[in-house]
Structure formats: structure tokens, C-alpha cells
Amino acid sequence: MSNALASKKKVSKNQVVFFDYRDERKLKRFINDQGKIIPRRITGLSAKEQSLLTHSIKWARFLAIIPYVADEYK
């Protein structure tokens, strides 16, 4: 079971995680096709990292860098 989940992880444990709200490509990796933020159990981030990611995504949405929802769901 853990091997199946390990293959879905978006970030490896060796990487230093820093989320910049201006980095559109990096933030879009953590948003699904509906525009929802992917949960922690799938991304493999710690609670603190997931919180920073969520804050960055919400701030980027507020500044209109990334959309709130995908175009096909409007």
C-alpha cells in the first residue's frame, strides 16, 4: 500500500520546499483540473508545507495569477 502512495507523491523528501506565489507553474502542479488544492495525503507535504502551499495558492488567486476555477467548469 505504501508503495502505491509513494508513487503519487508530488514532492520527494529530499527537496527543500519553498512556494512563491508568483511561480505559476509550480503552484499549478498542486491544483487539480477543477481548480481544487490537492490534499496533503497525495502531495506528500508536511502540515507546515501544505499550509504554506495553500497560502501561496490563495494569494496567487487573489492577485489573478492563477484562476479560481478551470475554464471548462465556469
mmCIF file of the N, C-alpha and C atoms, coordinates in Angstrom:
data_MODEL
# 
_entry.id   MODEL 
# 
loop_
_atom_site.group_PDB 
_atom_site.id 
_atom_site.type_symbol 
_atom_site.label_atom_id 
_atom_site.label_alt_id 
_atom_site.label_comp_id 
_atom_site.label_asym_id 
_atom_site.label_entity_id 
_atom_site.label_seq_id 
_atom_site.pdbx_PDB_ins_code 
_atom_site.Cartn_x 
_atom_site.Cartn_y 
_atom_site.Cartn_z 
_atom_site.occupancy 
_atom_site.B_iso_or_equiv 
_atom_site.pdbx_formal_charge 
_atom_site.auth_seq_id 
_atom_site.auth_comp_id 
_atom_site.auth_asym_id 
_atom_site.auth_atom_id 
_atom_site.pdbx_PDB_model_num 
ATOM 1   N N  . MET A 1 1  ? 0.820   -1.190 0.000   1.00 0.00 ? 1  MET A N  1 
ATOM 2   C CA . MET A 1 1  ? 0.000   0.000  0.000   1.00 0.00 ? 1  MET A CA 1 
ATOM 3   C C  . MET A 1 1  ? 0.865   1.256  0.000   1.00 0.00 ? 1  MET A C  1 
ATOM 4   N N  . SER A 1 2  ? 1.924   1.272  0.798   1.00 0.00 ? 2  SER A N  1 
ATOM 5   C CA . SER A 1 2  ? 2.760   2.467  0.856   1.00 0.00 ? 2  SER A CA 1 
ATOM 6   C C  . SER A 1 2  ? 3.489   2.707  -0.464  1.00 0.00 ? 2  SER A C  1 
ATOM 7   N N  . ASN A 1 3  ? 3.813   1.653  -1.212  1.00 0.00 ? 3  ASN A N  1 
ATOM 8   C CA . ASN A 1 3  ? 4.466   1.836  -2.497  1.00 0.00 ? 3  ASN A CA 1 
ATOM 9   C C  . ASN A 1 3  ? 3.538   2.514  -3.490  1.00 0.00 ? 3  ASN A C  1 
ATOM 10  N N  . ALA A 1 4  ? 2.255   2.194  -3.441  1.00 0.00 ? 4  ALA A N  1 
ATOM 11  C CA . ALA A 1 4  ? 1.291   2.821  -4.340  1.00 0.00 ? 4  ALA A CA 1 
ATOM 12  C C  . ALA A 1 4  ? 1.148   4.304  -4.021  1.00 0.00 ? 4  ALA A C  1 
ATOM 13  N N  . LEU A 1 5  ? 1.148   4.646  -2.740  1.00 0.00 ? 5  LEU A N  1 
ATOM 14  C CA . LEU A 1 5  ? 1.043   6.048  -2.362  1.00 0.00 ? 5  LEU A CA 1 
ATOM 15  C C  . LEU A 1 5  ? 2.335   6.801  -2.635  1.00 0.00 ? 5  LEU A C  1 
ATOM 16  N N  . ALA A 1 6  ? 3.454   6.134  -2.486  1.00 0.00 ? 6  ALA A N  1 
ATOM 17  C CA . ALA A 1 6  ? 4.735   6.790  -2.708  1.00 0.00 ? 6  ALA A CA 1 
ATOM 18  C C  . ALA A 1 6  ? 4.889   7.228  -4.155  1.00 0.00 ? 6  ALA A C  1 
ATOM 19  N N  . SER A 1 7  ? 4.313   6.491  -5.085  1.00 0.00 ? 7  SER A N  1 
ATOM 20  C CA . SER A 1 7  ? 4.434   6.862  -6.489  1.00 0.00 ? 7  SER A CA 1 
ATOM 21  C C  . SER A 1 7  ? 3.584   8.076  -6.831  1.00 0.00 ? 7  SER A C  1 
ATOM 22  N N  . LYS A 1 8  ? 2.578   8.382  -6.016  1.00 0.00 ? 8  LYS A N  1 
ATOM 23  C CA . LYS A 1 8  ? 1.706   9.523  -6.268  1.00 0.00 ? 8  LYS A CA 1 
ATOM 24  C C  . LYS A 1 8  ? 2.249   10.821 -5.678  1.00 0.00 ? 8  LYS A C  1 
ATOM 25  N N  . LYS A 1 9  ? 3.252   10.721 -4.830  1.00 0.00 ? 9  LYS A N  1 
ATOM 26  C CA . LYS A 1 9  ? 3.766   11.902 -4.155  1.00 0.00 ? 9  LYS A CA 1 
ATOM 27  C C  . LYS A 1 9  ? 4.320   12.900 -5.170  1.00 0.00 ? 9  LYS A C  1 
ATOM 28  N N  . LYS A 1 10 ? 4.006   14.183 -4.971  1.00 0.00 ? 10 LYS A N  1 
ATOM 29  C CA . LYS A 1 10 ? 4.442   15.232 -5.882  1.00 0.00 ? 10 LYS A CA 1 
ATOM 30  C C  . LYS A 1 10 ? 5.820   15.774 -5.510  1.00 0.00 ? 10 LYS A C  1 
ATOM 31  N N  . VAL A 1 11 ? 6.204   15.653 -4.238  1.00 0.00 ? 11 VAL A N  1 
ATOM 32  C CA . VAL A 1 11 ? 7.465   16.209 -3.761  1.00 0.00 ? 11 VAL A CA 1 
ATOM 33  C C  . VAL A 1 11 ? 8.211   15.115 -3.020  1.00 0.00 ? 11 VAL A C  1 
ATOM 34  N N  . SER A 1 12 ? 9.502   14.955 -3.333  1.00 0.00 ? 12 SER A N  1 
ATOM 35  C CA . SER A 1 12 ? 10.284  13.966 -2.600  1.00 0.00 ? 12 SER A CA 1 
ATOM 36  C C  . SER A 1 12 ? 10.758  14.568 -1.282  1.00 0.00 ? 12 SER A C  1 
ATOM 37  N N  . LYS A 1 13 ? 11.130  13.732 -0.360  1.00 0.00 ? 13 LYS A N  1 
ATOM 38  C CA . LYS A 1 13 ? 11.543  14.186 0.968   1.00 0.00 ? 13 LYS A CA 1 
ATOM 39  C C  . LYS A 1 13 ? 12.871  14.946 0.950   1.00 0.00 ? 13 LYS A C  1 
ATOM 40  N N  . ASN A 1 14 ? 13.669  14.768 -0.096  1.00 0.00 ? 14 ASN A N  1 
ATOM 41  C CA . ASN A 1 14 ? 14.981  15.401 -0.140  1.00 0.00 ? 14 ASN A CA 1 
ATOM 42  C C  . ASN A 1 14 ? 14.933  16.844 -0.628  1.00 0.00 ? 14 ASN A C  1 
ATOM 43  N N  . GLN A 1 15 ? 13.840  17.247 -1.237  1.00 0.00 ? 15 GLN A N  1 
ATOM 44  C CA . GLN A 1 15 ? 13.755  18.586 -1.785  1.00 0.00 ? 15 GLN A CA 1 
ATOM 45  C C  . GLN A 1 15 ? 13.467  19.613 -0.688  1.00 0.00 ? 15 GLN A C  1 
ATOM 46  N N  . VAL A 1 16 ? 14.041  20.798 -0.857  1.00 0.00 ? 16 VAL A N  1 
ATOM 47  C CA . VAL A 1 16 ? 13.714  21.911 0.018   1.00 0.00 ? 16 VAL A CA 1 
ATOM 48  C C  . VAL A 1 16 ? 12.485  22.577 -0.581  1.00 0.00 ? 16 VAL A C  1 
ATOM 49  N N  . VAL A 1 17 ? 11.441  22.704 0.211   1.00 0.00 ? 17 VAL A N  1 
ATOM 50  C CA . VAL A 1 17 ? 10.173  23.193 -0.310  1.00 0.00 ? 17 VAL A CA 1 
ATOM 51  C C  . VAL A 1 17 ? 10.024  24.677 0.008   1.00 0.00 ? 17 VAL A C  1 
ATOM 52  N N  . PHE A 1 18 ? 9.884   25.477 -1.039  1.00 0.00 ? 18 PHE A N  1 
ATOM 53  C CA . PHE A 1 18 ? 9.589   26.899 -0.913  1.00 0.00 ? 18 PHE A CA 1 
ATOM 54  C C  . PHE A 1 18 ? 8.578   27.242 -1.988  1.00 0.00 ? 18 PHE A C  1 
ATOM 55  N N  . PHE A 1 19 ? 7.461   27.802 -1.597  1.00 0.00 ? 19 PHE A N  1 
ATOM 56  C CA . PHE A 1 19 ? 6.411   28.138 -2.545  1.00 0.00 ? 19 PHE A CA 1 
ATOM 57  C C  . PHE A 1 19 ? 6.325   29.648 -2.686  1.00 0.00 ? 19 PHE A C  1 
ATOM 58  N N  . ASP A 1 20 ? 6.539   30.109 -3.900  1.00 0.00 ? 20 ASP A N  1 
ATOM 59  C CA . ASP A 1 20 ? 6.422   31.523 -4.197  1.00 0.00 ? 20 ASP A CA 1 
ATOM 60  C C  . ASP A 1 20 ? 5.108   31.740 -4.928  1.00 0.00 ? 20 ASP A C  1 
ATOM 61  N N  . TYR A 1 21 ? 4.325   32.702 -4.498  1.00 0.00 ? 21 TYR A N  1 
ATOM 62  C CA . TYR A 1 21 ? 3.016   32.930 -5.112  1.00 0.00 ? 21 TYR A CA 1 
ATOM 63  C C  . TYR A 1 21 ? 3.128   33.385 -6.563  1.00 0.00 ? 21 TYR A C  1 
ATOM 64  N N  . ARG A 1 22 ? 4.300   33.835 -6.991  1.00 0.00 ? 22 ARG A N  1 
ATOM 65  C CA . ARG A 1 22 ? 4.488   34.281 -8.376  1.00 0.00 ? 22 ARG A CA 1 
ATOM 66  C C  . ARG A 1 22 ? 4.862   33.146 -9.318  1.00 0.00 ? 22 ARG A C  1 
ATOM 67  N N  . ASP A 1 23 ? 5.209   31.975 -8.783  1.00 0.00 ? 23 ASP A N  1 
ATOM 68  C CA . ASP A 1 23 ? 5.632   30.837 -9.599  1.00 0.00 ? 23 ASP A CA 1 
ATOM 69  C C  . ASP A 1 23 ? 4.407   30.023 -10.019 1.00 0.00 ? 23 ASP A C  1 
ATOM 70  N N  . GLU A 1 24 ? 3.813   30.420 -11.135 1.00 0.00 ? 24 GLU A N  1 
ATOM 71  C CA . GLU A 1 24 ? 2.558   29.823 -11.596 1.00 0.00 ? 24 GLU A CA 1 
ATOM 72  C C  . GLU A 1 24 ? 2.698   28.342 -11.920 1.00 0.00 ? 24 GLU A C  1 
ATOM 73  N N  . ARG A 1 25 ? 3.768   27.965 -12.591 1.00 0.00 ? 25 ARG A N  1 
ATOM 74  C CA . ARG A 1 25 ? 3.950   26.554 -12.975 1.00 0.00 ? 25 ARG A CA 1 
ATOM 75  C C  . ARG A 1 25 ? 4.054   25.639 -11.765 1.00 0.00 ? 25 ARG A C  1 
ATOM 76  N N  . LYS A 1 26 ? 4.793   26.063 -10.763 1.00 0.00 ? 26 LYS A N  1 
ATOM 77  C CA . LYS A 1 26 ? 4.970   25.232 -9.569  1.00 0.00 ? 26 LYS A CA 1 
ATOM 78  C C  . LYS A 1 26 ? 3.655   25.083 -8.800  1.00 0.00 ? 26 LYS A C  1 
ATOM 79  N N  . LEU A 1 27 ? 2.890   26.155 -8.697  1.00 0.00 ? 27 LEU A N  1 
ATOM 80  C CA . LEU A 1 27 ? 1.627   26.098 -7.964  1.00 0.00 ? 27 LEU A CA 1 
ATOM 81  C C  . LEU A 1 27 ? 0.586   25.266 -8.696  1.00 0.00 ? 27 LEU A C  1 
ATOM 82  N N  . LYS A 1 28 ? 0.587   25.307 -10.021 1.00 0.00 ? 28 LYS A N  1 
ATOM 83  C CA . LYS A 1 28 ? -0.398  24.545 -10.794 1.00 0.00 ? 28 LYS A CA 1 
ATOM 84  C C  . LYS A 1 28 ? -0.192  23.040 -10.658 1.00 0.00 ? 28 LYS A C  1 
ATOM 85  N N  . ARG A 1 29 ? 0.991   22.602 -10.257 1.00 0.00 ? 29 ARG A N  1 
ATOM 86  C CA . ARG A 1 29 ? 1.233   21.172 -10.007 1.00 0.00 ? 29 ARG A CA 1 
ATOM 87  C C  . ARG A 1 29 ? 0.394   20.664 -8.848  1.00 0.00 ? 29 ARG A C  1 
ATOM 88  N N  . PHE A 1 30 ? 0.010   21.567 -7.948  1.00 0.00 ? 30 PHE A N  1 
ATOM 89  C CA . PHE A 1 30 ? -0.718  21.184 -6.746  1.00 0.00 ? 30 PHE A CA 1 
ATOM 90  C C  . PHE A 1 30 ? -2.199  21.546 -6.815  1.00 0.00 ? 30 PHE A C  1 
ATOM 91  N N  . ILE A 1 31 ? -2.704  21.807 -8.028  1.00 0.00 ? 31 ILE A N  1 
ATOM 92  C CA . ILE A 1 31 ? -4.117  22.106 -8.242  1.00 0.00 ? 31 ILE A CA 1 
ATOM 93  C C  . ILE A 1 31 ? -4.651  21.103 -9.249  1.00 0.00 ? 31 ILE A C  1 
ATOM 94  N N  . ASN A 1 32 ? -5.820  20.514 -8.971  1.00 0.00 ? 32 ASN A N  1 
ATOM 95  C CA . ASN A 1 32 ? -6.379  19.542 -9.909  1.00 0.00 ? 32 ASN A CA 1 
ATOM 96  C C  . ASN A 1 32 ? -7.100  20.254 -11.054 1.00 0.00 ? 32 ASN A C  1 
ATOM 97  N N  . ASP A 1 33 ? -7.694  19.494 -11.960 1.00 0.00 ? 33 ASP A N  1 
ATOM 98  C CA . ASP A 1 33 ? -8.309  20.079 -13.147 1.00 0.00 ? 33 ASP A CA 1 
ATOM 99  C C  . ASP A 1 33 ? -9.549  20.917 -12.835 1.00 0.00 ? 33 ASP A C  1 
ATOM 100 N N  . GLN A 1 34 ? -10.129 20.750 -11.659 1.00 0.00 ? 34 GLN A N  1 
ATOM 101 C CA . GLN A 1 34 ? -11.272 21.568 -11.255 1.00 0.00 ? 34 GLN A CA 1 
ATOM 102 C C  . GLN A 1 34 ? -10.844 22.848 -10.548 1.00 0.00 ? 34 GLN A C  1 
ATOM 103 N N  . GLY A 1 35 ? -9.563  22.970 -10.245 1.00 0.00 ? 35 GLY A N  1 
ATOM 104 C CA . GLY A 1 35 ? -9.066  24.144 -9.555  1.00 0.00 ? 35 GLY A CA 1 
ATOM 105 C C  . GLY A 1 35 ? -8.953  23.963 -8.056  1.00 0.00 ? 35 GLY A C  1 
ATOM 106 N N  . LYS A 1 36 ? -9.170  22.748 -7.570  1.00 0.00 ? 36 LYS A N  1 
ATOM 107 C CA . LYS A 1 36 ? -9.079  22.478 -6.134  1.00 0.00 ? 36 LYS A CA 1 
ATOM 108 C C  . LYS A 1 36 ? -7.635  22.177 -5.741  1.00 0.00 ? 36 LYS A C  1 
ATOM 109 N N  . ILE A 1 37 ? -7.281  22.541 -4.517  1.00 0.00 ? 37 ILE A N  1 
ATOM 110 C CA . ILE A 1 37 ? -5.945  22.265 -3.996  1.00 0.00 ? 37 ILE A CA 1 
ATOM 111 C C  . ILE A 1 37 ? -5.861  20.788 -3.634  1.00 0.00 ? 37 ILE A C  1 
ATOM 112 N N  . ILE A 1 38 ? -4.809  20.128 -4.096  1.00 0.00 ? 38 ILE A N  1 
ATOM 113 C CA . ILE A 1 38 ? -4.634  18.694 -3.855  1.00 0.00 ? 38 ILE A CA 1 
ATOM 114 C C  . ILE A 1 38 ? -4.289  18.477 -2.378  1.00 0.00 ? 38 ILE A C  1 
ATOM 115 N N  . PRO A 1 39 ? -4.909  17.487 -1.722  1.00 0.00 ? 39 PRO A N  1 
ATOM 116 C CA . PRO A 1 39 ? -4.694  17.282 -0.285  1.00 0.00 ? 39 PRO A CA 1 
ATOM 117 C C  . PRO A 1 39 ? -3.296  16.762 0.057   1.00 0.00 ? 39 PRO A C  1 
ATOM 118 N N  . ARG A 1 40 ? -2.980  16.880 1.320   1.00 0.00 ? 40 ARG A N  1 
ATOM 119 C CA . ARG A 1 40 ? -1.674  16.510 1.860   1.00 0.00 ? 40 ARG A CA 1 
ATOM 120 C C  . ARG A 1 40 ? -1.318  15.051 1.677   1.00 0.00 ? 40 ARG A C  1 
ATOM 121 N N  . ARG A 1 41 ? -2.287  14.188 1.799   1.00 0.00 ? 41 ARG A N  1 
ATOM 122 C CA . ARG A 1 41 ? -2.010  12.750 1.691   1.00 0.00 ? 41 ARG A CA 1 
ATOM 123 C C  . ARG A 1 41 ? -1.549  12.376 0.291   1.00 0.00 ? 41 ARG A C  1 
ATOM 124 N N  . ILE A 1 42 ? -1.875  13.181 -0.702  1.00 0.00 ? 42 ILE A N  1 
ATOM 125 C CA . ILE A 1 42 ? -1.441  12.914 -2.071  1.00 0.00 ? 42 ILE A CA 1 
ATOM 126 C C  . ILE A 1 42 ? -0.158  13.671 -2.396  1.00 0.00 ? 42 ILE A C  1 
ATOM 127 N N  . THR A 1 43 ? -0.044  14.918 -1.937  1.00 0.00 ? 43 THR A N  1 
ATOM 128 C CA . THR A 1 43 ? 1.148   15.706 -2.247  1.00 0.00 ? 43 THR A CA 1 
ATOM 129 C C  . THR A 1 43 ? 2.369   15.235 -1.477  1.00 0.00 ? 43 THR A C  1 
ATOM 130 N N  . GLY A 1 44 ? 2.163   14.667 -0.293  1.00 0.00 ? 44 GLY A N  1 
ATOM 131 C CA . GLY A 1 44 ? 3.288   14.193 0.498   1.00 0.00 ? 44 GLY A CA 1 
ATOM 132 C C  . GLY A 1 44 ? 3.989   15.293 1.268   1.00 0.00 ? 44 GLY A C  1 
ATOM 133 N N  . LEU A 1 45 ? 3.354   16.434 1.411   1.00 0.00 ? 45 LEU A N  1 
ATOM 134 C CA . LEU A 1 45 ? 3.940   17.543 2.142   1.00 0.00 ? 45 LEU A CA 1 
ATOM 135 C C  . LEU A 1 45 ? 3.640   17.415 3.629   1.00 0.00 ? 45 LEU A C  1 
ATOM 136 N N  . SER A 1 46 ? 4.459   18.075 4.436   1.00 0.00 ? 46 SER A N  1 
ATOM 137 C CA . SER A 1 46 ? 4.170   18.126 5.867   1.00 0.00 ? 46 SER A CA 1 
ATOM 138 C C  . SER A 1 46 ? 3.033   19.122 6.088   1.00 0.00 ? 46 SER A C  1 
ATOM 139 N N  . ALA A 1 47 ? 2.528   19.190 7.299   1.00 0.00 ? 47 ALA A N  1 
ATOM 140 C CA . ALA A 1 47 ? 1.420   20.100 7.604   1.00 0.00 ? 47 ALA A CA 1 
ATOM 141 C C  . ALA A 1 47 ? 1.838   21.556 7.393   1.00 0.00 ? 47 ALA A C  1 
ATOM 142 N N  . LYS A 1 48 ? 3.041   21.885 7.809   1.00 0.00 ? 48 LYS A N  1 
ATOM 143 C CA . LYS A 1 48 ? 3.531   23.251 7.650   1.00 0.00 ? 48 LYS A CA 1 
ATOM 144 C C  . LYS A 1 48 ? 3.716   23.595 6.174   1.00 0.00 ? 48 LYS A C  1 
ATOM 145 N N  . GLU A 1 49 ? 4.282   22.671 5.406   1.00 0.00 ? 49 GLU A N  1 
ATOM 146 C CA . GLU A 1 49 ? 4.484   22.900 3.977   1.00 0.00 ? 49 GLU A CA 1 
ATOM 147 C C  . GLU A 1 49 ? 3.157   23.028 3.244   1.00 0.00 ? 49 GLU A C  1 
ATOM 148 N N  . GLN A 1 50 ? 2.178   22.199 3.610   1.00 0.00 ? 50 GLN A N  1 
ATOM 149 C CA . GLN A 1 50 ? 0.859   22.271 2.979   1.00 0.00 ? 50 GLN A CA 1 
ATOM 150 C C  . GLN A 1 50 ? 0.187   23.605 3.305   1.00 0.00 ? 50 GLN A C  1 
ATOM 151 N N  . SER A 1 51 ? 0.378   24.083 4.520   1.00 0.00 ? 51 SER A N  1 
ATOM 152 C CA . SER A 1 51 ? -0.176  25.374 4.906   1.00 0.00 ? 51 SER A CA 1 
ATOM 153 C C  . SER A 1 51 ? 0.448   26.503 4.090   1.00 0.00 ? 51 SER A C  1 
ATOM 154 N N  . LEU A 1 52 ? 1.764   26.463 3.906   1.00 0.00 ? 52 LEU A N  1 
ATOM 155 C CA . LEU A 1 52 ? 2.443   27.470 3.091   1.00 0.00 ? 52 LEU A CA 1 
ATOM 156 C C  . LEU A 1 52 ? 1.988   27.400 1.639   1.00 0.00 ? 52 LEU A C  1 
ATOM 157 N N  . LEU A 1 53 ? 1.822   26.185 1.128   1.00 0.00 ? 53 LEU A N  1 
ATOM 158 C CA . LEU A 1 53 ? 1.337   25.992 -0.234  1.00 0.00 ? 53 LEU A CA 1 
ATOM 159 C C  . LEU A 1 53 ? -0.065  26.575 -0.398  1.00 0.00 ? 53 LEU A C  1 
ATOM 160 N N  . THR A 1 54 ? -0.955  26.266 0.525   1.00 0.00 ? 54 THR A N  1 
ATOM 161 C CA . THR A 1 54 ? -2.328  26.764 0.464   1.00 0.00 ? 54 THR A CA 1 
ATOM 162 C C  . THR A 1 54 ? -2.358  28.285 0.501   1.00 0.00 ? 54 THR A C  1 
ATOM 163 N N  . HIS A 1 55 ? -1.561  28.866 1.372   1.00 0.00 ? 55 HIS A N  1 
ATOM 164 C CA . HIS A 1 55 ? -1.492  30.325 1.471   1.00 0.00 ? 55 HIS A CA 1 
ATOM 165 C C  . HIS A 1 55 ? -0.987  30.929 0.162   1.00 0.00 ? 55 HIS A C  1 
ATOM 166 N N  . SER A 1 56 ? 0.031   30.330 -0.441  1.00 0.00 ? 56 SER A N  1 
ATOM 167 C CA . SER A 1 56 ? 0.581   30.833 -1.703  1.00 0.00 ? 56 SER A CA 1 
ATOM 168 C C  . SER A 1 56 ? -0.430  30.724 -2.837  1.00 0.00 ? 56 SER A C  1 
ATOM 169 N N  . ILE A 1 57 ? -1.152  29.608 -2.899  1.00 0.00 ? 57 ILE A N  1 
ATOM 170 C CA . ILE A 1 57 ? -2.157  29.425 -3.950  1.00 0.00 ? 57 ILE A CA 1 
ATOM 171 C C  . ILE A 1 57 ? -3.289  30.437 -3.785  1.00 0.00 ? 57 ILE A C  1 
ATOM 172 N N  . LYS A 1 58 ? -3.750  30.625 -2.564  1.00 0.00 ? 58 LYS A N  1 
ATOM 173 C CA . LYS A 1 58 ? -4.835  31.574 -2.329  1.00 0.00 ? 58 LYS A CA 1 
ATOM 174 C C  . LYS A 1 58 ? -4.403  33.004 -2.634  1.00 0.00 ? 58 LYS A C  1 
ATOM 175 N N  . TRP A 1 59 ? -3.179  33.348 -2.318  1.00 0.00 ? 59 TRP A N  1 
ATOM 176 C CA . TRP A 1 59 ? -2.672  34.685 -2.608  1.00 0.00 ? 59 TRP A CA 1 
ATOM 177 C C  . TRP A 1 59 ? -2.515  34.877 -4.122  1.00 0.00 ? 59 TRP A C  1 
ATOM 178 N N  . ALA A 1 60 ? -2.039  33.851 -4.827  1.00 0.00 ? 60 ALA A N  1 
ATOM 179 C CA . ALA A 1 60 ? -1.907  33.922 -6.286  1.00 0.00 ? 60 ALA A CA 1 
ATOM 180 C C  . ALA A 1 60 ? -3.277  34.039 -6.950  1.00 0.00 ? 60 ALA A C  1 
ATOM 181 N N  . ARG A 1 61 ? -4.274  33.365 -6.416  1.00 0.00 ? 61 ARG A N  1 
ATOM 182 C CA . ARG A 1 61 ? -5.639  33.500 -6.939  1.00 0.00 ? 61 ARG A CA 1 
ATOM 183 C C  . ARG A 1 61 ? -6.157  34.914 -6.719  1.00 0.00 ? 61 ARG A C  1 
ATOM 184 N N  . PHE A 1 62 ? -5.911  35.471 -5.547  1.00 0.00 ? 62 PHE A N  1 
ATOM 185 C CA . PHE A 1 62 ? -6.358  36.824 -5.223  1.00 0.00 ? 62 PHE A CA 1 
ATOM 186 C C  . PHE A 1 62 ? -5.737  37.847 -6.172  1.00 0.00 ? 62 PHE A C  1 
ATOM 187 N N  . LEU A 1 63 ? -4.475  37.645 -6.523  1.00 0.00 ? 63 LEU A N  1 
ATOM 188 C CA . LEU A 1 63 ? -3.782  38.559 -7.432  1.00 0.00 ? 63 LEU A CA 1 
ATOM 189 C C  . LEU A 1 63 ? -4.015  38.226 -8.902  1.00 0.00 ? 63 LEU A C  1 
ATOM 190 N N  . ALA A 1 64 ? -4.859  37.238 -9.179  1.00 0.00 ? 64 ALA A N  1 
ATOM 191 C CA . ALA A 1 64 ? -5.237  36.823 -10.544 1.00 0.00 ? 64 ALA A CA 1 
ATOM 192 C C  . ALA A 1 64 ? -4.057  36.259 -11.330 1.00 0.00 ? 64 ALA A C  1 
ATOM 193 N N  . ILE A 1 65 ? -3.121  35.631 -10.643 1.00 0.00 ? 65 ILE A N  1 
ATOM 194 C CA . ILE A 1 65 ? -2.015  34.953 -11.319 1.00 0.00 ? 65 ILE A CA 1 
ATOM 195 C C  . ILE A 1 65 ? -2.477  33.585 -11.801 1.00 0.00 ? 65 ILE A C  1 
ATOM 196 N N  . ILE A 1 66 ? -3.266  32.908 -10.973 1.00 0.00 ? 66 ILE A N  1 
ATOM 197 C CA . ILE A 1 66 ? -3.883  31.637 -11.372 1.00 0.00 ? 66 ILE A CA 1 
ATOM 198 C C  . ILE A 1 66 ? -5.394  31.767 -11.173 1.00 0.00 ? 66 ILE A C  1 
ATOM 199 N N  . PRO A 1 67 ? -6.193  31.046 -11.960 1.00 0.00 ? 67 PRO A N  1 
ATOM 200 C CA . PRO A 1 67 ? -7.650  31.176 -11.838 1.00 0.00 ? 67 PRO A CA 1 
ATOM 201 C C  . PRO A 1 67 ? -8.198  30.435 -10.614 1.00 0.00 ? 67 PRO A C  1 
ATOM 202 N N  . TYR A 1 68 ? -9.360  30.874 -10.165 1.00 0.00 ? 68 TYR A N  1 
ATOM 203 C CA . TYR A 1 68 ? -10.034 30.188 -9.060  1.00 0.00 ? 68 TYR A CA 1 
ATOM 204 C C  . TYR A 1 68 ? -10.551 28.828 -9.503  1.00 0.00 ? 68 TYR A C  1 
ATOM 205 N N  . VAL A 1 69 ? -11.136 28.766 -10.701 1.00 0.00 ? 69 VAL A N  1 
ATOM 206 C CA . VAL A 1 69 ? -11.633 27.512 -11.268 1.00 0.00 ? 69 VAL A CA 1 
ATOM 207 C C  . VAL A 1 69 ? -11.145 27.403 -12.702 1.00 0.00 ? 69 VAL A C  1 
ATOM 208 N N  . ALA A 1 70 ? -11.131 26.172 -13.217 1.00 0.00 ? 70 ALA A N  1 
ATOM 209 C CA . ALA A 1 70 ? -10.707 25.949 -14.593 1.00 0.00 ? 70 ALA A CA 1 
ATOM 210 C C  . ALA A 1 70 ? -11.766 26.489 -15.556 1.00 0.00 ? 70 ALA A C  1 
ATOM 211 N N  . ASP A 1 71 ? -11.361 26.795 -16.784 1.00 0.00 ? 71 ASP A N  1 
ATOM 212 C CA . ASP A 1 71 ? -12.265 27.384 -17.770 1.00 0.00 ? 71 ASP A CA 1 
ATOM 213 C C  . ASP A 1 71 ? -13.440 26.481 -18.100 1.00 0.00 ? 71 ASP A C  1 
ATOM 214 N N  . GLU A 1 72 ? -13.222 25.177 -18.161 1.00 0.00 ? 72 GLU A N  1 
ATOM 215 C CA . GLU A 1 72 ? -14.308 24.269 -18.534 1.00 0.00 ? 72 GLU A CA 1 
ATOM 216 C C  . GLU A 1 72 ? -15.359 24.108 -17.438 1.00 0.00 ? 72 GLU A C  1 
ATOM 217 N N  . TYR A 1 73 ? -15.084 24.601 -16.222 1.00 0.00 ? 73 TYR A N  1 
ATOM 218 C CA . TYR A 1 73 ? -16.047 24.488 -15.132 1.00 0.00 ? 73 TYR A CA 1 
ATOM 219 C C  . TYR A 1 73 ? -16.762 25.804 -14.848 1.00 0.00 ? 73 TYR A C  1 
ATOM 220 N N  . LYS A 1 74 ? -16.507 26.839 -15.638 1.00 0.00 ? 74 LYS A N  1 
ATOM 221 C CA . LYS A 1 74 ? -17.166 28.137 -15.431 1.00 0.00 ? 74 LYS A CA 1 
ATOM 222 C C  . LYS A 1 74 ? -18.558 28.135 -15.987 1.00 0.00 ? 74 LYS A C  1 
# 
